[in-house]
């Protein structure tokens, strides 16, 4: 019998990729999100739900009796979290609590995969391992630290098999242009499609980040669920430091048009960790997981997709 996986937040950026990864590997996948429906290939059933509606979440979990529950429903942008700290805490913490409360009522406890973030760690000039100091410096990071602490308590007190990932930056086709790399891919593709020189607006391009392709990250989620390593936290990231200015140059190079770069004060955040890079040796050794898709390949796909939206082929 196939394992049944229930994904909350299935309509977000990561949701369709995770659904595909699980379906390809023999899972029966049930989806849930706020929209009235979802059209993801391979999903067996769909339930409309707001994660903050505790009764609805409980009814879905008790009806479906999944083997594993994955929570992707979150405010997932640091920038957004500064604008809406209250909603960030509600969605990311109270939403996860509603899910844990429901799983607690199952006769046979489901595995729960909670997605944390590299933003949980204290700023550091060295690659971050799972043992690095936890000390978030923005509302999003704080919400993820809090989610994780509550989950640990539920795991200890109620025997819920808890799987924790701290995912570093990941991107791909379909990510909201509010995020930095899709924003640049979209802007450069629009300039290319216009056939004229143009200007791209950017924020702080001096920071260093660790970017992975979303398809590599969801494979890590699946491998963790299948690993039996409940209770432990696992970093998932490329381990490759990339200065945003270098990634910007790469994206601009895809276009044949002259492009000016202009810094927009509106795109700067109250605080930005200057360096966030993963040490994923634990995931490499324990899960046999590594990233396989280069960031250049990912960015080229994203740029090409935006060109297509502007009626241009490559």
Secondary structure, DSSP 8 states (H G I E B T S, - for coil): ---EEEEETTTSTTHHHHHHHHHHTT-EEEEEESSS----TTEEEEEE--TT-HHHHHHHHHHH--SEEEE--S---HHHHHH-HHHHHIIIIIHHHHHHHHHHTSSS--EEEEEEEGGGB---SS-B-TTS-B---SHHHHHHHHHHHHHHHHHHHH---EEEEEE--EE-TT--TTSHHHHHHHHHHHHHHHTS-EEEEES--S-EE--EEHHHHHHHHHHHHTTT-TT-EEEES----EEHHHHHHHHHHT-SS-EEEEE-GGG--S---SB--B--HHIIIII-----S-HHHHHHHHHHHHHHHTT---
